[in-house]
Amino acid sequence: MRAAVLREYNAPLSLEDVPDPECPSDGVVLKVLACGICRSDWHGWVGEHPRVKPGQIGGHEYCGEVIEAGPSASFKTGDRVIAPFILACGTCPNCRSGESNTCLDQRLPGFIEPGAFAEFVAVPRDHNLAYLPDSMTPTLAAALGCRVTTAWHALTGRAALQPGEWLAVHGTGGIGLAAMLLGRALGARVIVTDVVGEKLTHAKALGADHAINASDDQSAKKIHDITGGGAHVSVEALGFPVTVAASIACLRPLGRHVQVGMPVGHHAVQELNLNTVYMGNLALFGTRGMPAHRYPSLLSLIEGDHVDLSPIVAREVKLSDTSAELAAFNGPTPPGVAVITDLQT
């Protein structure tokens, strides 16, 4: 099969013909229909993700068609499915409590084992998969696997965002746009911040109530002024120290900060103004992925036309374009995300 392989950090991926994956006994092999290109992939590509090593096939936001099923698999040949990026065991205490995104024995295609920057991908533990709705394109489905699911769980499973509350979103990449669109669908009033004017204009056109250019480091004050006291919930979608600080500073008393952006590499350890947390009685939440059993709640929202997430996808690209899309994360990125839909060239 054709695959894009990491051979050297921060260098073009190697397009290679590699052996087809073997089918797991408890899972399936998918023909990849689409695969998103995510900032988390970029963290691995530049060498800052601790689990990603040379030789890795990346790609963790994927959907596909089952072409082979193991003897204990739940799905069958011909099924079209969406995959979460965390494949949970289903039996550890965390999984049994319903929090499978914190599974103690995770399988992670795209990070530790071969991912979906390839024509085919092996998916063990297929009880984590969900059927691809007939009304949903594979391109959009691929964008759900990390960005949208993570944003949905951040807002509903962690921060418990309520209708009428003020939601601040720091960073309008894929996760930020998803949080903005989902926040609006949940009845919140949404403020977005970014340093790229084009992305702010894009977010405003998609329904953001306010869009703030954060280049002057005054975004927290502006949010306090707009909301009359601060946001109820703030989502940090980049993992950068400046936006983490702004996210905490923009909250009103009893506000909830949700850390969605991945702070790895040189951003893994950051200084926080704990006096702000202490004086404001703030809550700080971390979140990563979404428990697989929560897919129906998200898919029903989409299928019921309560939210249109299609604007998240800006570009459909070829497998050979993956390196250029990853390199683009080295600087300010344009609005929307890229999804690989041609896995052969």
C-alpha positions in Angstrom: 0.0 0.0 0.0 1.0 3.6 -0.4 1.9 5.5 2.8 3.5 8.7 4.0 6.3 7.7 6.4 8.1 9.9 8.9 11.9 9.3 8.3 13.3 12.6 9.7 11.8 15.3 11.9 10.7 18.5 10.3 11.4 17.1 6.8 9.1 16.0 4.0 7.4 12.7 4.7 8.7 9.8 2.5 6.0 8.4 0.1 6.6 4.7 0.1 5.1 1.3 -0.8 4.8 -0.6 2.5 3.2 -4.0 3.4 -0.5 -4.0 3.9 -1.6 -4.1 7.6 -2.5 -7.4 9.2 -6.0 -7.7 10.5 -6.3 -7.7 14.3 -8.4 -10.6 15.8 -10.5 -8.0 17.7 -10.7 -5.5 15.0 -10.7 -4.6 11.3 -8.7 -3.3 8.4 -10.1 -0.2 6.8 -9.7 1.2 3.3 -9.1 4.8 4.3 -11.7 7.1 2.8 -10.4 10.3 4.3 -7.9 11.4 6.9 -7.5 14.8 8.5 -4.2 16.6 9.0 -4.0 17.8 12.6 -1.8 20.0 14.7 -1.2 16.9 16.8 0.4 15.3 13.7 2.6 18.4 13.5 3.8 17.9 17.0 5.0 14.5 16.0 6.4 15.6 12.7 8.7 18.3 14.4 9.8 15.8 17.1 8.0 17.3 20.1 5.5 14.5 20.6 7.1 12.0 23.0 5.5 9.0 21.4 6.2 9.6 17.7 9.5 8.2 16.4 11.0 8.0 12.9 9.4 5.2 10.9 5.9 6.2 12.1 3.0 6.4 9.7 0.9 9.3 11.1 -2.7 10.1 10.7 -5.3 9.7 13.5 -8.4 11.5 12.2 -9.8 8.9 9.8 -12.8 7.2 8.5 -13.0 4.2 6.2 -14.6 1.1 4.8 -14.1 -2.3 6.4 -12.3 -4.6 4.0 -11.4 -7.3 6.4 -12.8 -8.2 9.9 -11.2 -10.3 12.6 -12.9 -13.3 14.2 -14.1 -11.4 17.2 -14.8 -8.1 15.4 -18.0 -6.2 15.9 -18.1 -4.8 12.3 -18.3 -6.6 9.0 -16.9 -6.1 5.5 -18.5 -3.2 3.7 -19.3 -1.2 6.9 -18.3 2.4 6.8 -17.1 3.7 10.1 -15.6 6.6 12.0 -12.7 6.0 14.4 -11.8 7.9 17.6 -8.1 8.5 17.9 -8.0 6.7 21.3 -8.9 3.0 21.0 -9.8 2.1 24.6 -9.6 -1.4 26.1 -13.2 -1.4 27.4 -12.3 -3.3 30.6 -10.0 -1.2 32.8 -11.6 0.8 35.7 -11.6 4.0 33.7 -13.4 2.4 30.7 -15.9 0.7 33.0 -16.7 4.1 34.6 -17.5 5.5 31.1 -14.3 7.6 30.7 -12.7 5.5 27.9 -10.7 8.5 26.7 -8.6 8.0 29.9 -8.2 4.3 29.3 -5.2 2.8 31.1 -4.2 0.7 28.1 -4.7 2.8 25.0 -4.0 1.9 21.4 -3.1 4.9 19.4 -2.8 4.5 15.6 -0.9 7.5 14.1 1.2 8.0 17.2 2.5 4.6 18.4 1.3 2.2 15.7 0.7 2.8 12.0 -1.9 5.4 11.3 -4.0 6.5 8.3 -1.6 8.5 6.2 -1.9 5.4 4.1 -4.3 3.5 1.8 -5.2 1.1 4.6 -5.1 1.1 8.4 -5.5 -1.7 11.0 -7.9 -0.8 13.8 -7.9 -3.1 16.8 -10.6 -3.0 19.4 -13.3 -2.1 16.9 -15.9 -1.7 19.7 -14.6 1.9 19.7 -15.8 2.6 16.2 -19.1 4.2 15.1 -21.1 3.8 11.9 -20.6 6.6 9.4 -24.1 8.2 8.9 -25.3 7.9 5.3 -25.9 11.7 5.2 -22.3 12.5 6.2 -19.4 12.7 3.8 -16.2 10.8 4.6 -14.4 14.2 4.3 -16.4 15.7 7.2 -16.3 12.4 9.1 -12.5 12.4 9.1 -12.5 15.9 10.6 -14.6 14.7 13.5 -12.2 12.1 14.8 -10.1 14.5 16.9 -10.9 18.1 16.6 -14.7 18.0 16.8 -15.0 15.1 19.2 -12.5 16.8 21.5 -14.3 20.1 21.4 -17.7 18.4 22.0 -16.4 16.6 25.1 -14.6 19.8 26.3 -17.8 21.8 26.2 -20.3 19.2 27.4 -18.4 16.5 29.3 -16.0 18.8 31.1 -17.1 22.4 31.3 -20.9 21.7 31.2 -21.5 24.8 29.0 -25.0 26.2 29.5 -27.3 28.1 27.1 -26.8 31.9 27.5 -23.3 31.6 29.0 -20.3 33.4 27.5 -17.8 31.1 25.8 -14.3 32.4 24.9 -12.3 30.4 22.4 -8.6 31.1 22.1 -7.3 30.1 18.7 -9.5 29.5 15.6 -7.9 26.4 14.0 -9.8 23.2 13.7 -10.6 22.7 17.3 -11.3 26.4 17.9 -13.7 26.6 15.0 -15.4 23.4 16.2 -15.8 24.8 19.7 -17.2 28.0 18.4 -19.8 26.2 16.1 -20.8 23.7 18.8 -20.9 26.4 21.5 -23.4 28.4 19.3 -25.4 25.2 18.8 -25.6 24.8 22.6 -27.0 28.3 23.0 -23.9 30.0 24.2 -22.6 33.5 23.2 -19.2 33.0 21.7 -16.1 35.2 21.5 -13.1 34.0 19.5 -9.5 35.3 19.6 -6.7 34.9 17.2 -3.7 36.8 15.7 -4.7 36.1 12.0 -7.2 38.6 10.8 -8.5 36.3 8.0 -9.3 33.6 10.5 -11.2 36.1 12.7 -13.2 37.3 9.7 -14.0 33.6 8.8 -15.1 32.8 12.4 -17.3 35.9 12.5 -18.9 35.0 9.2 -19.7 31.5 10.7 -21.6 33.0 13.7 -19.1 34.1 16.3 -20.7 36.9 18.3 -17.3 38.7 18.7 -13.9 38.3 17.2 -10.8 39.8 18.9 -7.4 40.2 17.5 -5.1 39.1 20.3 -1.9 40.6 18.8 -1.8 43.3 21.5 -2.1 40.9 24.4 -5.2 42.7 25.6 -7.7 39.9 24.7 -8.6 39.0 28.3 -9.4 42.7 29.1 -11.5 43.0 26.0 -13.4 39.8 26.9 -14.1 41.2 30.3 -15.4 44.4 28.8 -17.6 42.7 26.2 -19.1 40.3 28.7 -19.5 42.6 31.6 -17.3 40.6 34.0 -15.7 37.8 32.0 -16.4 34.5 30.2 -18.2 31.7 32.0 -16.2 29.1 30.0 -12.9 29.6 28.2 -11.4 27.0 25.8 -7.6 27.2 25.0 -7.1 25.5 21.6 -3.4 26.0 20.9 -1.3 24.9 23.9 0.7 28.1 23.9 1.7 29.9 27.1 0.3 33.3 26.0 -3.1 31.9 25.1 -3.3 29.7 28.2 -2.6 32.8 30.3 -5.3 34.8 28.4 -7.8 32.0 28.7 -7.5 31.9 32.5 -7.4 35.7 32.9 -10.6 36.3 30.8 -12.8 34.3 33.2 -15.3 35.7 35.6 -15.5 34.3 39.2 -16.4 30.6 39.2 -15.4 30.4 35.5 -14.2 27.2 33.9 -11.0 27.0 31.8 -10.7 23.9 29.5 -7.2 23.0 28.2 -7.8 21.6 24.8 -4.6 22.6 23.0 -1.8 20.1 23.4 1.1 21.6 25.5 4.0 19.3 24.6 7.7 19.8 23.9 8.9 23.1 25.0 5.4 24.2 26.0 4.8 21.2 28.3 5.7 23.1 31.4 4.2 26.6 31.8 3.8 29.3 34.5 0.3 29.9 35.6 -1.1 32.8 37.6 -2.5 30.7 40.4 -3.6 33.8 42.4 -6.1 34.5 39.6 -7.4 30.9 40.0 -7.5 31.2 43.8 -9.1 34.6 44.0 -11.7 33.8 41.3 -12.5 30.3 42.5 -11.8 29.1 39.0 -12.0 25.5 37.7 -9.2 24.2 35.4 -10.1 21.2 33.3 -7.9 19.1 31.0 -9.5 17.2 28.2 -8.2 14.8 25.5 -10.4 13.1 23.0 -13.9 11.9 23.8 -15.3 8.6 25.2 -16.4 6.5 22.3 -19.9 6.0 23.7 -20.6 9.7 23.3 -20.5 9.5 19.5 -24.3 9.2 19.2 -24.9 12.5 21.1 -22.6 14.3 18.7 -23.8 12.6 15.5 -27.5 13.2 16.4 -26.7 16.9 16.7 -25.2 16.9 13.3 -27.8 14.7 11.6 -30.6 16.8 13.1 -29.2 19.9 11.3 -28.6 21.6 14.6 -25.1 22.5 13.6 -23.2 22.7 10.3 -19.6 21.6 10.8 -18.7 21.5 7.1 -17.0 24.9 7.1 -14.3 23.4 9.2 -12.9 21.6 6.1 -11.2 24.1 3.9 -9.1 21.9 1.6 -9.2 18.3 0.2 -5.7 17.3 -0.6 -3.6 14.3 -1.8 -1.4 12.1 0.3 1.6 13.7 -1.4 0.5 17.1 -0.1 0.7 16.0 3.6 4.2 17.4 4.1 3.3 20.8 2.9 0.2 20.9 5.2 2.3 19.9 8.2 4.9 22.5 7.4 2.2 25.2 7.3 1.7 24.7 11.1 5.2 26.2 11.5 3.6 29.6 11.1 0.1 31.2 11.1 -2.3 29.0 9.2 -5.2 30.0 7.0 -8.8 29.3 8.0 -10.1 25.8 8.1 -8.4 22.4 8.0 -7.0 20.0 5.3 -8.3 16.5 4.8 -6.6 13.9 2.7 -9.1 12.3 0.3 -6.7 10.9 -2.3 -4.6 8.3 -0.5 -2.8 6.9 -3.5 -1.0 9.9 -5.0 
